[in-house]
Amino acid sequence: MMKKLLFFIYVLALLSSCSLVGKDKQGDNNVVTPVQETMMSNGWELSTPEGGDFDESMGIKPVYGLQDNYFDITIGQGFSVAVKIMSLKEHKCIRYIFVPEGQTVTVNEIPQGKYYLKLAYGNDWMVKTEGNHTLGKFTKNAFYEKSTNIFDFGMKNSTQIVNYKLEINVIDGSVKNNFQTIAINETEFEND
């Protein structure tokens, strides 16, 4: 009887310690880093944006087209992505989109023209409001890229509707996209 009781206590202790290990691992994702603490003391806040276009407070006035040209942007697991759709002709951002990890966002009404993308990947999006302007950035595991592919949404006054399906995955620290990219830095991502 005593052996059964000791065995039961041993199994209970083992199961209890296993559940604590899992909680510690999960909790690591919610740990505030020293960099984030410094940012918070300077007015930054952690934010969980919904998927879709950022509003104009992020400094980008969205430009819409008359046709339903669109991007379908699918993000795998591990990172969220902020995407800037950049006019090839003017090198100006026409749309700024957030796509949460594991989701698909459709960006409708892309104006006719040619575009490339700037992408910011990461975790823990933080924002800071300064007057009417909001700054936003990833504060963990952030890295930046620019597409080398040009996405052609047709000529002006054309009636043809054009759509692109973009698939973005980060696996073991490397990006697996269905389009080509090159690395850029945070400053280049921020410049419109």
N, C-alpha and C positions, 0 to 999 in steps of 0.2 A: 504494500500500500504506500509506503514511504517513497519507494522508487518511482511509482506512478506520479505521486505528488511532485517530486523533484523534477521529473521529466516534463510534467505539465508546466511548471514554473519556468523551466529552461526554454520550452517552446514559446511560451507567452513572452518572455524577455527577448527572444530572438525575433519574433514577429514585431514586437514593439520597436526594437532598434532598427529594423528594416524600414518601418514606416517613417521613422525620424530621418533616416538617410534620404529618402525621397523628398521629404519636406525641405531639408536643407538645400538640395539641388534645385528645387523649384524656387525657393526663396532667393537663391543667387540671382535669378532674373530680375528680382524686385529690389536689389540692393542699390542704393544711391551711391554713385562713385564720387570721389573727391572733386573731380571736374564738374560733375552735376551739382554738388553742394555749392561750389564757388559760383556757378551760373545762377543757382537759385537765390543766393545772397545778392546777386546783381539784377534780380527781377525776372528771371526765366522761370517757367513752369513746365512740368511734364504735361503732355497733351496726348490724347488718342483721337486723331482726326478720323472722320468717316471717309470712306472712299469717294473719290470724285474731285471736281474742281475746287481749288481753294478759292475763297472769296477775295475781293479786290484789296482787302486790307493787307494781303501778302505782297502788294506792290505790282501785281500783274492784272491789267484790265483784260478779261477774256474777250477774244474776238471769235465771233460765230459766223458760219457761212449759211447760205440759203439752202444748200442741199444737205442731205443726211450722210455726208462722208463721215466715216468714223474710224477710230482706233478701238479695238478690244484689247485691253492690257491685262494679262493674267500673271499673277505673282505666285510663286511657289512658297514653300515654308522656309523659315529662318530669318528673313528680312522683310521689311516694308520698303517701298520705293516712292520717292517724290520724282515726278517726271515733268520736265519743261519741254513743250513743243515749240521749236524755234524755227522762224521763217528763214529759209536759206538766202533769200534776197536781201533782207534787212538785218538779219541776225538779231531779231527781237523775239521775245517770248510771247506767243499768242494764247497759250493756255498753260496753267500750272496745276498739276493733278497729284493727288495722294492715292496710292494703292496699298492698302493694308496687306500684310502677310496672309497668304492663302486665299486671296480673293481675286475677282475679276471686276474691272471697271470699264465701262464703255464710255468713250469720250465722243459725243455726237457733235454734228454740225461743224466739222473742221472746214475752214474756208478753202477754196481752190488755191492751189499753189504747191510749192515744194518745201519740205520740212526735214529737219533732223531733230534728234532728241538729246537732251541732257538728263542724266539720271543720277540721283543720290540714293544710295542704299544704306540701310542701317536699322538700328533699334533705338527705342526711347526718344521719340520726337519731343522736342522742347520748343516753346514759343516765348517770345517777349514782345510786349506791346509798347511802342514808343509813339505817343500821340495817336494819329490815325493809321499808323503803319505797324504791321506785325512781322516780326522776324521768326523764322522757323528753321530747325536743323536737327539732324540725328546726333545723338550724343554718345552712342555706343556702336562700335563696329562700323563706323561710317566710311564709305568710299564712293568715288564719283567716276562717271564715265560719260562719253559722248558717242552717239551712233556715227558710224562711217557710212551707213546706208542712208540714202535720201529717199524720203517717202513722198511720192508724187501724187497729189490729190487732184490732178487734172488742170486743164487750162481754163482761164477766165472765160465765162459765158458758155462753157461746155455743159451738156446735160448728163454726162456720164457720172455715176456715183462710184466712188472708190472707197474701199475699206481695207484695213490691215489688221491682222491678228498678231499681237506681240506676246511672246511667252518668255518670261524672265524667271530664272531659277538660280539660286545660289546653293551649290552643293560642295561641302567640304572646303568652303572658303573660295571657290572659283565660280565664276558666273557662267551659266549655260543659257544663252539666249538664242532665239531663232533669227537674229540679226547681228551685224558686226558692230563692235564698239572699240574705243580706245580709252585709256585711263586719262582723267583730268584731275585737277585739284579743286578744293572747295571754292577758292576764289573764282576760278573759271566757271564753275557751276553757277555761282551767284551772279556773275556778270551777264546782263541781257544784251 
